[in-house]
Amino acid sequence: MPVGLVTDKELLTWVVAAKQFTDRLEALTLALIGEAVRRDAAMTAVGCSLKSWLTEQLRVTNRAAGALIHRAGAIAARPVLQAAALAGEVNIEQAAAIGVALGQLPDDLSPDQVDAGEATLIGYAGQFDATGLSRLGNRLVEVIAPEVAEQADAKRLERERKLAERDRFLTFSHDGHGSVLLKGKMPALSAEPLIRVIDAYAEQFRRNALDRLDPLIERPSPGQRRLDALLTMVDAVQHASLAPTVGGDRPRVIVTVTYEDLLDQCTKAEILTTGQRLTAGELRMLACDADILPVVMNGHSVPMDVGADCRLVTPEIRAALVLRDRGCVFPGCDVPPALCHAHHIVPWWVHRHTALQNLVLVCPHHHAIIEPSHDPDADRWTVELNTHGQPHIRPPRRVDPTRAPRMHQRFRQRFQPPRVPLRT
């Protein structure tokens, strides 16, 4: 029957049935792989390892083939658990969680006690998902061997702590399409402060700012806000020069661009260490608040001379900027000064003018919004200083056809209300 002809209730029933079927089919696949491992079938039949044979036959990576063999071995080691997976009593994720829990039981338990633990966890599979079964597995000794539970639990926690310390890592890998993939693992206790700090920054990014009215502005997801929070932490560390130095040089990202391109187009730049190309907008944002290090290149792109770096926004100018703006100037945004960029109202690449009257503080999110393009007719957000030297924002016409200037409430709070004489 075509899917479009079934009722919503029937469709949901089909979804459950299809998932249960694929779980049992995967359990059968793992059972067959486990038997192939036991017999060393690939070496006997075709003269190569099972991993190599799976890689070639299934067109999977070595890593994926190895994962299949590992999961098959974990389930095959427990015939009762494997039978439960084949019968659909547990799904594949639950079976894996139960296998891990049984593998972490103390070595001095009897086979009957381990079997009892296996039956206990399988019995709970109808009530708990894989995560819940893992948590139950951590306390399984209390059920099957209460007399040694306290000692076993202490040993388990110490073993997990050592494994967590041993297996910690953080890697960065370029995907070849302009992004960097982060993957890591750390002990839970060490991760907790990091999680709390990132979540605190991410909650701060729940903006009630003016740009929420703009339909073209991206609404970041919770995951995007957490990544923005991590990058904001890095940005704050760099601005405060808190990171370790190498050879007396403060940490910096080196971007190469010709002097002519920097002044005329602000394009054709790339990160020196990776060769990753930057968009014109990204380069303009970097040029707002950066160290400029002149490097003269010859015709073969070999450095001939390196000059002294020049800080565009000096500490004195930034101190005055913080005193005036006290944070991001975008109405409704409360990001503090330490997490803000110094933005040139008239771009530095246009007039090379760095002064208090040409600067405002903006957070990274709003910096990307107000950074000007080379299109004079673009309908975009802009920032200006009023006659009192206070920043205000003009929305694009798509948000406000009149483009009336909007000011952050912290600037309005500085003015005292007019004195009204009391009537007698």
Summary of the structure (lengths in Angstrom):
residues: 424
radius of gyration: 30.7
end to end distance: 86.8
largest distance: 109.0
contacts: 1108
relative contact order: 0.05
helix: 52%
strand: 11%
